[in-house]
Amino acid sequence: MNTELTDSPPTTPALILPTRPFFWSVRRELWENRSLYMGPLIAAGVVLFGFGITAYRLPRLRANALALESVRQQAAIETPYDIAAMMIMFTAFIVGIFYCLDALHGERRDRSILFWKSLPVSDLTSVLAKAIVPLAILPLLTFVIVFATHLIMLLVSTAVLLPSGMAGTTWQLLPWPRLLSILLYGLVTAVLWEAPVYAWLLLVSSWARRATFLWAVLPWLAISAIEKLVFDTTYFIRMVSSRLTGGFEQGFVVVRYPRDAHVPVVDRFTELDPLKFLSSPGLWIGLLIAAAFLAGAVYFRRSRGPL
């Protein structure tokens, strides 16, 4: 008898880290949803195209800006960069909404959920992997794309202003590190504040059989209409609107410059206020509601089959 074969120790199965299924689930979402990065990239391309075709006006605009007082001078130079960031962020927000609406409904519609359920990946892991995309991955992609867009805009403005001798004014007067810090902070506050919205859309995506967008919107419109008819108030619709757009107001101190007959009004978010944001009851209530919605999405993914 061959003792080498009979006395060999039994092989042990390879150790699978608990985070590995989650990691590959997130990668699957990025592979299957190219719009997550194509949408913000297209928005950045549109911004750069518009900036490029109007770059010939930069010397005149910069000369006018340098004639203003220091506060408005800096605001005039920052405005194109703020607009670029807001356009890309808004595009990413729209992409996140439609991604959530289709994230769980799509795999039920094309019946691929039967394949994914056959893998050793829990429903909780699958739902959390989909939730992390709009809550972390998409904001990170947005930050990188905005950073690259700002850098290209800086280089273009430097090249255009070089013949007029004003190329250095952009680097001197534009607080780029502060703008990036504000951008990163603003993305974090916006995502945390909007977490119940994304979680609600994932919940609808997990149980609705069709018309996910209508099921996501109609209940809130119906509640608002009933409130208006019965109580003649609009508290609920204002609360929903605040949840969609109020993250910046919660995370920043808004400074409104006084109106002057010769100087336009400038409304800008100039100061970060994380203490105000973290101490807001609305933030923590919203996160609890988001957790409840995600728990519901896990339940429906487990119990609902393909369409």
C-alpha positions in Angstrom: 0.0 0.0 0.0 1.3 3.5 -0.8 1.7 5.1 2.6 2.2 8.6 1.0 -1.4 8.6 -0.2 -3.0 7.1 2.9 -1.2 9.2 5.4 -1.5 12.6 3.7 -3.3 15.2 5.8 -6.8 16.2 4.6 -6.9 19.4 2.6 -8.6 22.4 4.2 -10.9 24.6 2.2 -9.7 28.0 1.3 -10.6 30.7 3.8 -13.1 33.2 2.4 -12.9 36.6 4.1 -16.3 37.9 5.2 -15.7 41.1 3.3 -14.8 39.4 0.0 -18.4 38.7 -1.2 -19.2 42.4 -0.4 -16.2 43.6 -2.3 -17.0 41.5 -5.4 -20.7 42.6 -5.2 -19.7 46.2 -5.3 -17.4 45.5 -8.3 -20.2 43.8 -10.0 -22.4 46.9 -9.7 -19.6 49.0 -11.3 -19.1 46.6 -14.1 -22.9 46.3 -14.9 -23.7 50.1 -14.5 -21.4 52.1 -16.7 -23.7 55.1 -16.3 -22.3 55.6 -12.8 -19.2 57.1 -14.2 -20.2 57.9 -17.7 -22.9 60.3 -16.6 -20.6 62.6 -14.5 -17.9 62.2 -17.2 -20.4 63.4 -19.9 -21.4 66.4 -17.7 -17.7 67.2 -17.2 -17.2 67.1 -20.9 -20.1 69.4 -21.5 -18.7 71.8 -18.9 -15.3 71.8 -20.5 -16.7 72.3 -24.0 -18.7 75.3 -22.8 -15.7 76.7 -20.9 -13.5 76.2 -24.0 -15.7 78.0 -26.5 -16.1 81.0 -24.2 -12.5 81.1 -23.1 -11.9 84.0 -25.5 -13.8 86.3 -23.1 -11.6 85.4 -20.1 -9.2 88.4 -20.5 -12.0 90.9 -20.5 -13.9 89.2 -17.7 -10.7 88.9 -15.6 -9.9 92.6 -16.1 -13.5 93.5 -14.9 -13.1 91.1 -11.9 -9.8 92.7 -10.8 -11.5 96.1 -10.7 -13.9 94.8 -8.0 -13.3 94.7 -4.2 -11.5 91.7 -2.9 -14.5 89.7 -1.8 -16.4 90.1 -5.0 -13.2 89.7 -7.0 -12.6 86.3 -5.6 -16.3 85.4 -6.0 -16.1 86.4 -9.7 -13.1 84.1 -10.3 -14.6 81.2 -8.4 -18.0 81.3 -10.1 -17.1 79.2 -13.2 -15.6 76.5 -11.0 -18.6 76.5 -8.6 -20.9 76.1 -11.6 -18.9 73.2 -13.0 -18.9 71.4 -9.7 -22.7 71.9 -9.2 -23.5 70.6 -12.7 -21.4 67.5 -12.2 -22.8 66.9 -8.7 -26.4 67.4 -10.0 -25.8 64.9 -12.8 -24.4 62.4 -10.3 -27.5 62.9 -8.1 -29.8 62.1 -11.1 -27.7 59.0 -12.0 -27.9 57.8 -8.4 -31.7 58.1 -8.4 -32.2 56.1 -11.5 -29.5 53.6 -10.4 -31.4 52.9 -7.2 -34.7 52.6 -9.0 -33.3 49.9 -11.2 -30.8 48.2 -8.8 -33.1 45.5 -7.4 -36.0 45.7 -9.9 -33.7 45.1 -12.9 -32.4 41.8 -11.6 -35.9 40.6 -11.0 -37.0 41.8 -14.5 -34.3 40.0 -16.4 -34.5 37.0 -14.0 -30.8 37.2 -13.2 -31.8 37.2 -9.5 -32.0 33.4 -9.8 -28.3 33.2 -10.7 -27.2 35.7 -8.0 -29.3 33.9 -5.3 -27.5 30.7 -6.2 -24.2 32.2 -5.1 -23.0 32.3 -1.5 -23.9 35.9 -1.1 -26.6 36.9 1.4 -29.4 39.3 0.6 -28.1 41.7 3.2 -24.7 41.8 1.4 -26.4 42.3 -2.0 -28.5 45.2 -0.8 -25.7 46.9 1.1 -23.4 46.6 -1.9 -26.1 48.4 -4.0 -26.7 51.0 -1.3 -22.9 51.8 -1.0 -22.8 52.8 -4.6 -24.9 56.1 -4.3 -23.8 56.6 -0.7 -20.0 56.3 -1.2 -18.8 55.2 -4.6 -20.7 57.8 -6.7 -19.6 60.7 -4.4 -16.0 59.6 -4.6 -16.2 59.4 -8.4 -17.8 62.8 -8.5 -15.0 64.3 -6.4 -12.3 62.8 -8.7 -14.1 64.0 -11.8 -14.7 67.5 -10.4 -11.0 67.7 -9.4 -9.9 66.8 -12.9 -12.3 69.2 -14.4 -11.1 72.1 -12.3 -7.5 71.3 -13.1 -8.2 71.4 -16.8 -10.1 74.7 -16.4 -7.1 76.1 -14.5 -4.7 75.1 -17.3 -7.0 76.5 -20.0 -7.5 79.8 -18.2 -3.7 80.1 -17.6 -3.0 79.5 -21.3 -5.6 82.0 -22.4 -4.6 84.7 -19.9 -0.9 84.3 -20.5 -0.6 86.8 -23.4 -2.4 89.5 -21.3 -0.1 89.1 -18.4 -2.9 88.0 -16.0 -2.3 84.3 -16.0 -0.9 84.4 -12.4 -4.1 86.0 -11.0 -6.0 82.7 -11.2 -3.5 80.9 -9.1 -3.2 83.8 -6.7 -6.8 84.6 -6.2 -8.4 81.2 -6.6 -8.3 79.2 -3.3 -8.3 75.8 -5.0 -7.4 73.7 -1.9 -10.3 75.4 0.0 -12.6 74.8 -2.9 -11.7 71.1 -2.9 -12.2 70.9 0.8 -15.6 72.5 0.6 -16.5 70.1 -2.3 -15.5 67.0 -0.3 -17.4 68.3 2.8 -20.4 69.2 0.7 -20.5 65.8 -0.9 -20.4 64.1 2.5 -23.2 66.2 4.0 -25.4 65.9 0.9 -25.1 62.1 0.8 -25.8 61.7 4.5 -28.8 64.1 4.3 -30.1 62.4 1.2 -29.6 58.8 2.5 -33.3 58.2 3.2 -34.1 59.1 -0.5 -31.7 56.5 -1.9 -32.9 53.9 0.7 -36.5 54.6 -0.2 -35.8 54.1 -3.9 -34.0 50.8 -3.2 -37.0 49.7 -1.2 -39.4 50.5 -4.1 -37.0 48.8 -6.5 -37.2 45.6 -4.3 -41.0 45.2 -4.2 -42.6 47.1 -7.1 -43.5 44.9 -10.0 -43.5 47.7 -12.6 -43.4 51.5 -12.9 -40.9 52.0 -10.1 -40.6 55.7 -10.7 -44.3 56.2 -10.2 -44.4 54.1 -7.1 -41.5 56.1 -5.7 -43.1 59.5 -6.3 -46.9 59.0 -6.2 -47.2 58.2 -2.4 -45.5 61.4 -1.5 -47.6 63.5 -3.9 -50.7 61.8 -2.6 -49.8 62.6 1.0 -49.0 66.2 0.1 -52.3 66.6 -1.8 -54.3 65.2 1.1 -52.5 67.5 3.6 -53.3 70.5 1.3 -56.9 69.6 0.9 -57.6 68.8 4.6 -55.3 71.2 6.5 -54.4 73.7 3.8 -50.7 73.4 4.7 -47.6 72.2 2.8 -45.4 71.0 5.6 -44.9 67.5 4.1 -43.9 68.5 0.6 -41.5 71.1 2.1 -40.0 68.4 4.3 -39.5 66.2 1.2 -38.0 69.0 -0.7 -35.7 69.8 2.1 -34.5 66.2 2.2 -33.7 66.4 -1.5 -31.9 69.8 -1.5 -31.3 70.8 2.1 -27.9 69.1 2.7 -25.9 72.2 1.9 -28.0 74.4 4.1 -27.6 72.0 7.0 -23.8 71.7 6.6 -22.8 75.3 5.8 -23.3 78.8 7.1 -25.0 80.9 4.4 -23.7 84.4 4.2 -26.0 86.8 2.3 -24.3 90.1 1.3 -26.4 93.2 1.6 -28.1 94.6 -1.5 -26.3 97.5 -3.1 -27.7 99.5 -6.0 -24.3 99.3 -7.9 -23.2 95.7 -6.9 -25.2 92.6 -7.5 -26.3 90.4 -4.6 -24.0 87.4 -4.0 -25.3 84.4 -2.0 -22.5 81.9 -1.2 -21.8 79.1 1.2 -18.6 80.4 2.8 -18.2 78.6 6.1 -18.3 74.9 7.0 -20.3 74.1 10.1 -19.9 70.4 10.9 -21.1 70.8 14.5 -24.4 72.2 13.3 -24.8 69.4 10.8 -23.9 66.6 13.2 -26.2 68.0 15.9 -29.2 68.3 13.6 -32.0 65.9 14.7 -33.1 65.7 11.1 -29.8 64.0 10.2 -30.1 61.2 12.7 -33.8 60.7 12.1 -33.1 60.5 8.4 -30.4 57.9 8.9 -32.7 55.8 11.1 -35.4 56.0 8.4 -32.8 55.0 5.8 -31.8 52.0 7.9 -35.5 50.9 8.1 -35.9 51.3 4.4 -32.8 49.2 3.7 -34.1 46.5 6.1 -37.3 46.4 4.1 -35.3 46.1 0.9 -33.4 43.1 2.3 -36.7 41.5 3.3 -38.3 42.0 -0.1 -35.2 40.8 -2.0 -35.4 37.6 0.1 -39.1 37.0 -0.4 -39.8 38.4 -3.9 -39.0 36.3 -6.9 -38.4 37.2 -10.6 -41.1 39.0 -12.5 
